[in-house]
Amino acid sequence: MSILLLQGSTRENGNTEQLVRLVLEGIPYREIALREKRIMPIRDQRHEEGGFDAVDDDYDEVILEVLQHETLVFATPVYWYGVSGVMKNFIDRWSQSLRDPRFDFKQAMSQKKAYVIVTGGDNPRIKAMPLIQQLKYTFDFMGMPLEGYLIGKASKPGEILQDTRAVCEAGWLNASLQSLVIPS
């Protein structure tokens, strides 16, 4: 099983990244920090005769990497009750991939499994649920199962390690993912 982490945090070594490290400790994975990629917002051309124009940014590079992995981990802080802007831009651009003649994007994504790791500071186990639901609907549309999610509580840098529930659940998720990894 190959794992790709799509890191949606805009803060390096922030709480989201710390929680992800606990979840993926000892597991081989590839990481893409979306904050380091230039992914332009979508220009909706779904109903135009020529379809979508090519965009000169890093989206193609990222989506081609996504297609190479079986398991996708979407990690994001809660920003205004939703995913981070960099994560949202990335997912919005899937509309382009759905019409890309190079591959059957929806079918390819339906062969993958998704996990979500979220951190937030203001009662996130309740207030992040719309974010989880939004991603679940997105994954359902693609035919990609949401295998699990983890929500941690933290605001200031380093606070996530004080959320004993999130740390414990990270250990459970790590054990679950470890059991799926086939030694090479």
C-alpha positions as CSV (number, residue, x, y, z in Angstrom):
1,M,0.0,0.0,0.0
2,S,1.5,3.3,-1.0
3,I,0.4,6.4,1.0
4,L,0.4,10.0,-0.1
5,L,0.0,12.7,2.5
6,L,-1.6,15.9,1.1
7,Q,-0.6,18.4,3.7
8,G,-3.0,21.4,3.7
9,S,-1.4,23.3,6.6
10,T,0.0,26.6,5.8
11,R,2.2,26.6,8.9
12,E,5.4,24.5,8.9
13,N,5.7,22.1,11.9
14,G,2.3,23.2,13.1
15,N,-0.2,21.2,15.1
16,T,-1.6,19.5,12.0
17,E,1.8,18.3,10.9
18,Q,2.7,17.1,14.4
19,L,-0.5,15.1,14.6
20,V,0.1,13.6,11.1
21,R,3.6,12.6,12.2
22,L,2.1,10.6,15.1
23,V,-0.3,8.9,12.7
24,L,2.3,8.0,10.1
25,E,5.2,7.2,12.5
26,G,7.1,4.2,11.2
27,I,5.1,4.0,8.0
28,P,6.6,4.8,4.6
29,Y,4.8,7.6,2.8
30,R,5.3,10.4,0.4
31,E,4.3,14.0,1.3
32,I,3.2,17.0,-0.7
33,A,3.0,20.2,1.2
34,L,0.3,22.1,-0.7
35,R,1.6,25.4,0.7
36,E,4.8,24.9,-1.3
37,K,2.9,24.4,-4.6
38,R,1.4,27.0,-6.8
39,I,-2.2,25.8,-7.4
40,M,-4.4,28.5,-8.9
41,P,-8.1,28.8,-8.1
42,I,-10.4,27.1,-10.6
43,R,-11.8,29.1,-13.5
44,D,-15.0,27.3,-14.2
45,Q,-15.1,26.4,-17.8
46,R,-17.2,23.2,-17.5
47,H,-19.9,24.5,-19.9
48,E,-17.7,26.2,-22.4
49,E,-17.3,24.6,-25.8
50,G,-13.5,24.2,-25.5
51,G,-13.6,23.1,-21.9
52,F,-10.9,24.0,-19.5
53,D,-7.9,26.0,-20.6
54,A,-4.5,24.7,-19.5
55,V,-3.2,26.4,-16.4
56,D,0.5,27.1,-15.8
57,D,0.9,26.0,-12.2
58,D,1.8,23.0,-10.1
59,Y,-1.6,21.2,-10.1
60,D,-0.7,18.7,-12.8
61,E,2.4,17.7,-11.0
62,V,0.4,17.1,-7.8
63,I,-2.5,15.3,-9.4
64,L,-0.2,12.9,-11.3
65,E,1.5,12.1,-8.0
66,V,-1.9,11.5,-6.4
67,L,-2.8,9.0,-9.2
68,Q,0.3,6.9,-8.3
69,H,-0.8,6.1,-4.7
70,E,-3.5,3.8,-3.2
71,T,-4.1,5.7,0.0
72,L,-4.5,9.4,0.4
73,V,-4.3,11.3,3.7
74,F,-5.8,14.7,3.6
75,A,-4.4,16.8,6.5
76,T,-5.7,20.3,7.2
77,P,-6.3,22.7,10.0
78,V,-9.9,23.9,10.4
79,Y,-10.1,27.4,8.7
80,W,-13.5,29.0,9.2
81,Y,-15.2,25.6,9.6
82,G,-13.7,24.2,6.4
83,V,-10.5,23.0,4.9
84,S,-7.6,25.4,4.3
85,G,-7.5,27.5,1.2
86,V,-4.6,25.6,-0.3
87,M,-6.6,22.3,0.2
88,K,-9.8,23.8,-1.2
89,N,-8.0,25.1,-4.3
90,F,-6.5,21.7,-4.9
91,I,-9.9,19.9,-4.6
92,D,-11.7,22.5,-6.6
93,R,-9.4,21.8,-9.5
94,W,-10.6,18.2,-9.6
95,S,-13.3,19.5,-11.9
96,Q,-10.6,20.0,-14.5
97,S,-9.2,16.5,-13.9
98,L,-12.7,15.0,-14.4
99,R,-12.6,16.3,-18.0
100,D,-9.0,15.6,-18.7
101,P,-8.7,13.2,-21.6
102,R,-5.4,11.8,-20.3
103,F,-7.1,9.6,-17.7
104,D,-10.4,8.4,-16.3
105,F,-10.0,10.5,-13.1
106,K,-13.1,9.5,-11.3
107,Q,-12.5,5.8,-11.9
108,A,-8.9,6.1,-10.8
109,M,-9.9,7.9,-7.6
110,S,-12.5,5.3,-6.9
111,Q,-9.6,2.8,-6.5
112,K,-8.1,4.8,-3.6
113,K,-8.8,5.0,0.1
114,A,-9.0,8.3,2.0
115,Y,-8.2,9.4,5.5
116,V,-8.6,12.9,7.0
117,I,-6.6,14.4,9.8
118,V,-7.8,17.8,11.1
119,T,-6.8,20.1,13.9
120,G,-8.7,23.1,15.3
121,G,-8.9,25.2,18.4
122,D,-12.5,26.0,19.1
123,N,-14.4,22.8,20.0
124,P,-13.2,21.1,16.9
125,R,-14.8,17.7,17.5
126,I,-18.1,19.4,16.9
127,K,-17.2,22.4,14.7
128,A,-15.0,20.4,12.3
129,M,-17.8,17.9,11.5
130,P,-19.1,20.0,8.6
131,L,-15.5,19.8,7.1
132,I,-15.5,16.0,7.6
133,Q,-19.0,15.8,6.0
134,Q,-17.9,18.0,3.0
135,L,-14.9,15.8,2.3
136,K,-17.0,12.7,2.7
137,Y,-19.5,14.0,0.1
138,T,-16.5,14.8,-2.2
139,F,-15.0,11.4,-1.7
140,D,-18.5,9.7,-2.2
141,F,-18.9,11.5,-5.5
142,M,-15.5,10.1,-6.6
143,G,-16.4,6.6,-5.3
144,M,-13.5,6.8,-2.9
145,P,-14.2,5.5,0.6
146,L,-13.5,7.7,3.6
147,E,-11.8,5.0,5.8
148,G,-11.3,7.2,8.8
149,Y,-10.7,10.6,10.3
150,L,-9.0,12.1,13.3
151,I,-9.8,15.5,14.8
152,G,-7.4,17.1,17.3
153,K,-7.8,20.1,19.5
154,A,-5.0,22.7,19.3
155,S,-4.5,26.4,18.6
156,K,-1.1,27.6,19.6
157,P,2.0,25.8,18.2
158,G,2.7,22.5,20.0
159,E,-0.7,22.3,21.8
160,I,-1.7,19.2,19.9
161,L,0.6,17.0,22.0
162,Q,-1.5,18.0,25.1
163,D,-4.7,16.6,23.5
164,T,-4.4,13.1,25.0
165,R,-7.5,11.9,23.1
166,A,-6.0,12.9,19.7
167,V,-2.6,11.4,20.6
168,C,-4.3,8.1,21.6
169,E,-6.5,8.1,18.5
170,A,-3.3,8.8,16.4
171,G,-1.8,5.7,17.9
172,W,-4.9,3.6,16.9
173,L,-4.9,5.0,13.4
174,N,-1.2,4.3,13.1
175,A,-1.7,0.7,14.2
176,S,-4.5,0.3,11.7
177,L,-2.4,1.7,8.8
178,Q,0.6,-0.4,9.9
179,S,-1.4,-3.5,9.5
180,L,-2.2,-2.6,5.9
181,V,1.4,-1.8,4.9
182,I,3.0,-4.7,3.0
183,P,6.7,-4.9,3.7
184,S,8.7,-4.5,0.5
